[in-house]
Amino acid sequence: MPEMSDFFKSACTSRAYSAVAGRVVLPWALQGLRPSGLGLEIGAGSGAMAARFLDRCPDLALVVTDYDPQMVTCAHATLTRFGERAVVARADAAELPFDDDRFDVVASFGMLHHVAGWERAIAEAVRVLRPGGRLVGYDVLDTAPVRWAHRVGETGPSTTLAAGRLESELARRAVTEIRTRRAAGGTLVRFIATKAAVTLRAPAGQPIRRPARDRGRR
Ligand SMILES: C[S@@+](CC[C@H](N)C(=O)[O-])C[C@H]1O[C@@H](n2cnc3c(N)ncnc32)[C@H](O)[C@@H]1O
């Protein structure tokens, strides 16, 4: 698995990054979304984005996860002030230890390109979302400056997203209302999508759709 270098880790945990993340990156990445209920952030790093997310959305509680134990410790320290509204846990985004249909929102901020097989992280994010829940975030695209930065800043193979791959991956998943928007000269992409209503397969292979509110009814 590619790992962030110490340089990137200290950049991600710095006060300057936290200020920019809260004031600039988070509102931009959320694209007007103000969720409530229970959310999950994958690859949350220092917890800087999660802290601003919780400040911004008072009716939201967050499960904040990262694969790197150092980042989990850091996120824990960042988020203690939120008490029970923030639970921090170590989890691999490609193999989430949560039940299906659990979260109202799943957020992924600049982390997919760190995951070898990021497609699996998208599949997992969709699996743990409840029908009608939102997947939201942003990531970096495979462009020359990003390739250069990651050669310097990471160990292991780069997993940056080739242009168009995120869109095609989302289109394969049980999500609707997919919107992706490029920014910063095509180096960044924001995305938002809604988990589709439950789909059942009839024996003949015909899909039967029913809305989420009807789940469990006979
Ligand atoms: C560039 S940092 C972004 C941190 C945070 N999302 C933010 O915007 O401040 C990427 C994070 O993804 C984490 N990460 C990498 N691979 C992961 C995986 N498979 N599962 C969970 N987290 C992962 C790294 O440990 C790192 O903290």
The ligand as an SDF file (V2000), in Angstrom:
LIG
                    3D

 27 29  0  0  0  0  0  0  0  0999 V2000
   -3.6820   13.1850    1.8800 C   0  0  0  0  0  0  0  0  0  0  0  0
   -4.2410   12.4580    3.3730 S   0  0  0  0  0  0  0  0  0  0  0  0
   -5.8560   13.2210    3.4870 C   0  0  0  0  0  0  0  0  0  0  0  0
   -6.3300   13.2820    4.9050 C   0  0  0  0  0  0  0  0  0  0  0  0
   -7.7130   13.9460    5.1010 C   0  0  0  0  0  0  0  0  0  0  0  0
   -8.7340   13.3110    4.3400 N   0  0  0  0  0  0  0  0  0  0  0  0
   -7.6560   15.4160    4.7970 C   0  0  0  0  0  0  0  0  0  0  0  0
   -8.2390   15.8420    3.7960 O   0  0  0  0  0  0  0  0  0  0  0  0
   -7.0330   16.1410    5.5550 O   0  0  0  0  0  0  0  0  0  0  0  0
   -4.6830   10.7750    2.9080 C   0  0  0  0  0  0  0  0  0  0  0  0
   -5.0160    9.8810    4.0970 C   0  0  0  0  0  0  0  0  0  0  0  0
   -5.4940    8.6230    3.6110 O   0  0  0  0  0  0  0  0  0  0  0  0
   -5.0430    7.6080    4.4850 C   0  0  0  0  0  0  0  0  0  0  0  0
   -5.1220    6.3000    3.8270 N   0  0  0  0  0  0  0  0  0  0  0  0
   -4.3320    5.8190    2.8460 C   0  0  0  0  0  0  0  0  0  0  0  0
   -4.7340    4.5870    2.4750 N   0  0  0  0  0  0  0  0  0  0  0  0
   -5.8250    4.2940    3.2350 C   0  0  0  0  0  0  0  0  0  0  0  0
   -6.6960    3.1760    3.3220 C   0  0  0  0  0  0  0  0  0  0  0  0
   -6.5360    2.1090    2.5470 N   0  0  0  0  0  0  0  0  0  0  0  0
   -7.7050    3.2150    4.1990 N   0  0  0  0  0  0  0  0  0  0  0  0
   -7.8720    4.3090    5.0030 C   0  0  0  0  0  0  0  0  0  0  0  0
   -7.0750    5.3830    4.9670 N   0  0  0  0  0  0  0  0  0  0  0  0
   -6.0790    5.3890    4.1020 C   0  0  0  0  0  0  0  0  0  0  0  0
   -3.6220    8.0470    4.8370 C   0  0  0  0  0  0  0  0  0  0  0  0
   -3.1560    7.4180    6.0050 O   0  0  0  0  0  0  0  0  0  0  0  0
   -3.8290    9.5610    4.9820 C   0  0  0  0  0  0  0  0  0  0  0  0
   -4.1160    9.9140    6.3020 O   0  0  0  0  0  0  0  0  0  0  0  0
  1  2  1  0
  2  3  1  0
  2 10  1  0
  3  4  1  0
  4  5  1  0
  5  6  1  0
  5  7  1  0
  7  8  2  0
  7  9  1  0
 10 11  1  0
 11 12  1  0
 11 26  1  0
 12 13  1  0
 13 14  1  0
 13 24  1  0
 14 15  1  0
 14 23  1  0
 15 16  2  0
 16 17  1  0
 17 18  1  0
 17 23  2  0
 18 19  1  0
 18 20  2  0
 20 21  1  0
 21 22  2  0
 22 23  1  0
 24 25  1  0
 24 26  1  0
 26 27  1  0
M  CHG  2   2   1   9  -1
M  END
$$$$
